[in-house]
Amino acid sequence: RQHMRAELRAIQKRTGVTFIYITHDQGEALAMSDRVGVMSHGRIQQIANPRDIYNNPVNGFVASFVGENNIFQGEVQNASGGMASFATPHGLFRARLGEIEGKAGKLYVRPEHTLISATPAAENSVPVTVSDISFEGSFIAVHATSDSGAHLTAELRNDGSATVPEKGAKVHMTFDAARAAILPDANVRG
């Protein structure tokens, strides 16, 4: 299947013919496309290049559709310069601010942008208890539960650079504010 994707992409590049490829396989869409359109209930949510779709989704639907996330519900506070504080039951976080109307939204942090630390970070730190470790080949998924009951995941690269905690360990999951986004739900307007 990966060979066929590469062959289709090579044919498209060689011939210069526009392809419209419809799929529910997000990885395939990101790998094969120059531009991706994400739709929900017959409405376009975002059209952009694959990196922008993945790294800068315009809403929660797009963020969740093209990858996994740790999601926090809360309220926007102190917005300034494209960043904001976000009050949640799990603590006060800082992140990039999407186009939100009002103060309600959700904070999205990808597991590969979630780090594990033995001590709390200066900002964006959640105390957790490790509930499971999953070896996934190129990465190791660390599943944990916060003190306030949220189920969170961190993906650590399997390159020897990260220390993998033991099941039952009490650690902190942290994230960089620039790698997290406060987003609205899907665009349901016409």
Short mmCIF file of the C-alpha atoms (twelve columns), coordinates in Angstrom:
data_MODEL
# 
_entry.id   MODEL 
# 
loop_
_atom_site.group_PDB 
_atom_site.id 
_atom_site.type_symbol 
_atom_site.label_atom_id 
_atom_site.label_alt_id 
_atom_site.label_comp_id 
_atom_site.label_asym_id 
_atom_site.label_seq_id 
_atom_site.Cartn_x 
_atom_site.Cartn_y 
_atom_site.Cartn_z 
_atom_site.pdbx_PDB_model_num 
ATOM 1   C CA . ARG A 1   0.000   0.000  0.000   1 
ATOM 2   C CA . GLN A 2   2.827   2.424  0.846   1 
ATOM 3   C CA . HIS A 3   4.547   1.490  -2.433  1 
ATOM 4   C CA . MET A 4   1.306   2.229  -4.334  1 
ATOM 5   C CA . ARG A 5   0.993   5.624  -2.568  1 
ATOM 6   C CA . ALA A 6   4.543   6.515  -3.581  1 
ATOM 7   C CA . GLU A 7   3.911   5.366  -7.168  1 
ATOM 8   C CA . LEU A 8   0.683   7.414  -7.466  1 
ATOM 9   C CA . ARG A 9   2.492   10.463 -6.078  1 
ATOM 10  C CA . ALA A 10  5.367   9.989  -8.565  1 
ATOM 11  C CA . ILE A 11  2.932   9.668  -11.503 1 
ATOM 12  C CA . GLN A 12  1.138   12.836 -10.435 1 
ATOM 13  C CA . LYS A 13  4.395   14.793 -10.118 1 
ATOM 14  C CA . ARG A 14  5.707   13.471 -13.450 1 
ATOM 15  C CA . THR A 15  2.533   14.185 -15.442 1 
ATOM 16  C CA . GLY A 16  1.495   17.395 -13.681 1 
ATOM 17  C CA . VAL A 17  -2.118  16.213 -13.712 1 
ATOM 18  C CA . THR A 18  -4.315  17.256 -10.816 1 
ATOM 19  C CA . PHE A 19  -5.515  14.282 -8.754  1 
ATOM 20  C CA . ILE A 20  -8.480  14.394 -6.419  1 
ATOM 21  C CA . TYR A 21  -8.021  11.618 -3.914  1 
ATOM 22  C CA . ILE A 22  -10.796 10.880 -1.436  1 
ATOM 23  C CA . THR A 23  -9.927  8.837  1.644   1 
ATOM 24  C CA . HIS A 24  -10.721 8.393  5.313   1 
ATOM 25  C CA . ASP A 25  -7.099  7.398  5.983   1 
ATOM 26  C CA . GLN A 26  -5.611  10.562 7.474   1 
ATOM 27  C CA . GLY A 27  -2.007  9.396  7.155   1 
ATOM 28  C CA . GLU A 28  -2.537  8.600  3.500   1 
ATOM 29  C CA . ALA A 29  -4.120  12.007 2.853   1 
ATOM 30  C CA . LEU A 30  -1.249  13.830 4.558   1 
ATOM 31  C CA . ALA A 31  1.439   11.781 2.796   1 
ATOM 32  C CA . MET A 32  0.034   12.047 -0.743  1 
ATOM 33  C CA . SER A 33  -1.312  15.577 -0.909  1 
ATOM 34  C CA . ASP A 34  -0.093  19.060 -1.698  1 
ATOM 35  C CA . ARG A 35  -3.386  20.384 -0.296  1 
ATOM 36  C CA . VAL A 36  -5.862  18.668 2.002   1 
ATOM 37  C CA . GLY A 37  -9.504  19.500 2.566   1 
ATOM 38  C CA . VAL A 38  -11.126 18.267 5.776   1 
ATOM 39  C CA . MET A 39  -14.912 18.016 5.749   1 
ATOM 40  C CA . SER A 40  -17.516 17.378 8.440   1 
ATOM 41  C CA . HIS A 41  -21.222 16.901 7.773   1 
ATOM 42  C CA . GLY A 42  -20.822 18.164 4.211   1 
ATOM 43  C CA . ARG A 43  -19.008 21.360 5.233   1 
ATOM 44  C CA . ILE A 44  -15.386 22.181 4.582   1 
ATOM 45  C CA . GLN A 45  -13.621 22.773 7.877   1 
ATOM 46  C CA . GLN A 46  -10.142 23.598 6.544   1 
ATOM 47  C CA . ILE A 47  -8.166  23.507 3.294   1 
ATOM 48  C CA . ALA A 48  -4.394  23.801 3.626   1 
ATOM 49  C CA . ASN A 49  -1.136  21.993 2.995   1 
ATOM 50  C CA . PRO A 50  -0.676  18.807 5.064   1 
ATOM 51  C CA . ARG A 51  1.689   20.376 7.617   1 
ATOM 52  C CA . ASP A 52  -0.703  23.253 8.330   1 
ATOM 53  C CA . ILE A 53  -3.646  20.861 8.657   1 
ATOM 54  C CA . TYR A 54  -1.714  18.820 11.233  1 
ATOM 55  C CA . ASN A 55  0.213   21.553 13.064  1 
ATOM 56  C CA . ASN A 56  -2.260  24.451 12.808  1 
ATOM 57  C CA . PRO A 57  -5.802  23.062 12.743  1 
ATOM 58  C CA . VAL A 58  -8.520  25.726 12.718  1 
ATOM 59  C CA . ASN A 59  -10.872 23.877 15.051  1 
ATOM 60  C CA . GLY A 60  -11.232 20.877 17.313  1 
ATOM 61  C CA . PHE A 61  -12.746 18.670 14.623  1 
ATOM 62  C CA . VAL A 62  -9.736  19.086 12.338  1 
ATOM 63  C CA . ALA A 63  -7.297  18.619 15.242  1 
ATOM 64  C CA . SER A 64  -8.981  15.375 16.279  1 
ATOM 65  C CA . PHE A 65  -9.587  14.081 12.759  1 
ATOM 66  C CA . VAL A 66  -5.942  14.197 11.670  1 
ATOM 67  C CA . GLY A 67  -4.298  12.920 14.830  1 
ATOM 68  C CA . GLU A 68  -4.500  12.038 18.486  1 
ATOM 69  C CA . ASN A 69  -4.767  14.704 21.190  1 
ATOM 70  C CA . ASN A 70  -4.872  15.259 24.891  1 
ATOM 71  C CA . ILE A 71  -7.927  17.486 25.259  1 
ATOM 72  C CA . PHE A 72  -8.731  19.823 28.143  1 
ATOM 73  C CA . GLN A 73  -11.992 21.749 28.547  1 
ATOM 74  C CA . GLY A 74  -11.826 25.179 30.081  1 
ATOM 75  C CA . GLU A 75  -12.074 28.903 29.680  1 
ATOM 76  C CA . VAL A 76  -9.865  31.449 27.942  1 
ATOM 77  C CA . GLN A 77  -8.263  34.084 30.149  1 
ATOM 78  C CA . ASN A 78  -5.740  36.861 29.494  1 
ATOM 79  C CA . ALA A 79  -5.551  36.665 25.697  1 
ATOM 80  C CA . SER A 80  -2.724  38.662 24.132  1 
ATOM 81  C CA . GLY A 81  -0.520  38.382 21.061  1 
ATOM 82  C CA . GLY A 82  -2.034  35.130 19.800  1 
ATOM 83  C CA . MET A 83  -1.497  33.386 23.153  1 
ATOM 84  C CA . ALA A 84  -3.795  32.966 26.149  1 
ATOM 85  C CA . SER A 85  -4.068  31.464 29.585  1 
ATOM 86  C CA . PHE A 86  -6.598  28.646 29.774  1 
ATOM 87  C CA . ALA A 87  -8.268  27.746 33.083  1 
ATOM 88  C CA . THR A 88  -9.162  24.042 33.427  1 
ATOM 89  C CA . PRO A 89  -10.006 21.686 36.301  1 
ATOM 90  C CA . HIS A 90  -6.447  20.344 35.816  1 
ATOM 91  C CA . GLY A 91  -4.732  23.703 36.249  1 
ATOM 92  C CA . LEU A 92  -4.002  26.949 34.430  1 
ATOM 93  C CA . PHE A 93  -2.238  26.421 31.090  1 
ATOM 94  C CA . ARG A 94  -0.795  28.715 28.432  1 
ATOM 95  C CA . ALA A 95  -1.204  28.005 24.693  1 
ATOM 96  C CA . ARG A 96  -1.714  29.445 21.209  1 
ATOM 97  C CA . LEU A 97  -5.183  30.918 20.795  1 
ATOM 98  C CA . GLY A 98  -7.296  29.934 17.789  1 
ATOM 99  C CA . GLU A 99  -10.262 31.913 16.484  1 
ATOM 100 C CA . ILE A 100 -12.613 31.477 19.424  1 
ATOM 101 C CA . GLU A 101 -15.780 33.460 19.992  1 
ATOM 102 C CA . GLY A 102 -16.250 34.036 23.715  1 
ATOM 103 C CA . LYS A 103 -14.259 32.314 26.423  1 
ATOM 104 C CA . ALA A 104 -15.247 28.634 26.048  1 
ATOM 105 C CA . GLY A 105 -13.023 26.291 24.081  1 
ATOM 106 C CA . LYS A 106 -10.815 23.245 24.350  1 
ATOM 107 C CA . LEU A 107 -7.068  22.921 24.603  1 
ATOM 108 C CA . TYR A 108 -5.470  20.391 22.238  1 
ATOM 109 C CA . VAL A 109 -2.005  18.927 22.835  1 
ATOM 110 C CA . ARG A 110 -0.654  16.125 20.642  1 
ATOM 111 C CA . PRO A 111 0.849   13.140 22.538  1 
ATOM 112 C CA . GLU A 112 4.138   13.539 20.642  1 
ATOM 113 C CA . HIS A 113 4.351   17.101 22.010  1 
ATOM 114 C CA . THR A 114 3.709   15.927 25.569  1 
ATOM 115 C CA . LEU A 115 6.814   15.386 27.688  1 
ATOM 116 C CA . ILE A 116 7.324   13.472 30.916  1 
ATOM 117 C CA . SER A 117 9.230   14.940 33.838  1 
ATOM 118 C CA . ALA A 118 9.934   13.798 37.390  1 
ATOM 119 C CA . THR A 119 9.331   17.364 38.599  1 
ATOM 120 C CA . PRO A 120 6.723   19.980 37.634  1 
ATOM 121 C CA . ALA A 121 7.591   22.474 34.913  1 
ATOM 122 C CA . ALA A 122 7.238   26.241 35.363  1 
ATOM 123 C CA . GLU A 123 4.065   26.183 33.221  1 
ATOM 124 C CA . ASN A 124 1.819   23.639 31.522  1 
ATOM 125 C CA . SER A 125 2.451   20.792 33.925  1 
ATOM 126 C CA . VAL A 126 -0.059  18.130 34.983  1 
ATOM 127 C CA . PRO A 127 0.676   15.679 37.830  1 
ATOM 128 C CA . VAL A 128 -0.210  12.150 36.680  1 
ATOM 129 C CA . THR A 129 0.074   8.496  37.638  1 
ATOM 130 C CA . VAL A 130 1.294   6.192  34.856  1 
ATOM 131 C CA . SER A 131 -1.403  3.606  34.121  1 
ATOM 132 C CA . ASP A 132 0.074   1.753  31.136  1 
ATOM 133 C CA . ILE A 133 3.093   1.634  28.829  1 
ATOM 134 C CA . SER A 134 2.664   0.559  25.182  1 
ATOM 135 C CA . PHE A 135 5.637   -0.239 22.976  1 
ATOM 136 C CA . GLU A 136 4.648   0.864  19.451  1 
ATOM 137 C CA . GLY A 137 7.936   0.346  17.593  1 
ATOM 138 C CA . SER A 138 9.202   3.819  16.694  1 
ATOM 139 C CA . PHE A 139 7.631   5.288  19.810  1 
ATOM 140 C CA . ILE A 140 6.519   4.308  23.313  1 
ATOM 141 C CA . ALA A 141 3.081   5.460  24.454  1 
ATOM 142 C CA . VAL A 142 2.853   6.364  28.122  1 
ATOM 143 C CA . HIS A 143 -0.762  6.411  29.323  1 
ATOM 144 C CA . ALA A 144 -1.545  8.174  32.576  1 
ATOM 145 C CA . THR A 145 -4.350  9.555  34.709  1 
ATOM 146 C CA . SER A 146 -4.189  13.026 36.221  1 
ATOM 147 C CA . ASP A 147 -5.033  13.702 39.845  1 
ATOM 148 C CA . SER A 148 -8.307  15.218 38.568  1 
ATOM 149 C CA . GLY A 149 -9.231  12.146 36.497  1 
ATOM 150 C CA . ALA A 150 -8.152  13.051 32.942  1 
ATOM 151 C CA . HIS A 151 -6.678  10.255 30.798  1 
ATOM 152 C CA . LEU A 152 -3.573  11.567 29.024  1 
ATOM 153 C CA . THR A 153 -0.968  10.106 26.679  1 
ATOM 154 C CA . ALA A 154 2.631   11.018 25.920  1 
ATOM 155 C CA . GLU A 155 4.491   9.480  22.987  1 
ATOM 156 C CA . LEU A 156 8.201   9.115  23.600  1 
ATOM 157 C CA . ARG A 157 10.546  8.425  20.697  1 
ATOM 158 C CA . ASN A 158 12.137  5.003  20.869  1 
ATOM 159 C CA . ASP A 159 15.626  6.333  20.230  1 
ATOM 160 C CA . GLY A 160 17.091  5.962  23.724  1 
ATOM 161 C CA . SER A 161 16.821  9.679  24.505  1 
ATOM 162 C CA . ALA A 162 13.794  9.493  26.835  1 
ATOM 163 C CA . THR A 163 13.485  7.863  30.217  1 
ATOM 164 C CA . VAL A 164 10.374  5.709  30.273  1 
ATOM 165 C CA . PRO A 165 8.653   5.732  33.680  1 
ATOM 166 C CA . GLU A 166 7.375   2.571  35.345  1 
ATOM 167 C CA . LYS A 167 3.678   1.735  35.573  1 
ATOM 168 C CA . GLY A 168 2.334   3.330  38.772  1 
ATOM 169 C CA . ALA A 169 4.995   6.074  38.799  1 
ATOM 170 C CA . LYS A 170 3.921   9.591  39.769  1 
ATOM 171 C CA . VAL A 171 5.314   12.017 37.198  1 
ATOM 172 C CA . HIS A 172 4.342   15.246 35.420  1 
ATOM 173 C CA . MET A 173 3.182   15.549 31.846  1 
ATOM 174 C CA . THR A 174 4.242   18.889 30.414  1 
ATOM 175 C CA . PHE A 175 3.986   20.693 27.094  1 
ATOM 176 C CA . ASP A 176 5.338   23.784 25.386  1 
ATOM 177 C CA . ALA A 177 2.747   26.558 24.986  1 
ATOM 178 C CA . ALA A 178 3.716   27.013 21.322  1 
ATOM 179 C CA . ARG A 179 2.902   23.339 20.622  1 
ATOM 180 C CA . ALA A 180 -0.627  23.482 22.102  1 
ATOM 181 C CA . ALA A 181 -3.728  25.217 20.751  1 
ATOM 182 C CA . ILE A 182 -6.969  26.514 22.238  1 
ATOM 183 C CA . LEU A 183 -9.582  25.859 19.563  1 
ATOM 184 C CA . PRO A 184 -13.322 26.113 18.971  1 
ATOM 185 C CA . ASP A 185 -15.412 23.077 18.012  1 
ATOM 186 C CA . ALA A 186 -16.187 22.385 14.330  1 
ATOM 187 C CA . ASN A 187 -17.504 25.135 12.083  1 
ATOM 188 C CA . VAL A 188 -21.178 24.286 11.622  1 
ATOM 189 C CA . ARG A 189 -22.185 27.572 9.995   1 
ATOM 190 C CA . GLY A 190 -23.031 27.640 6.300   1 
# 
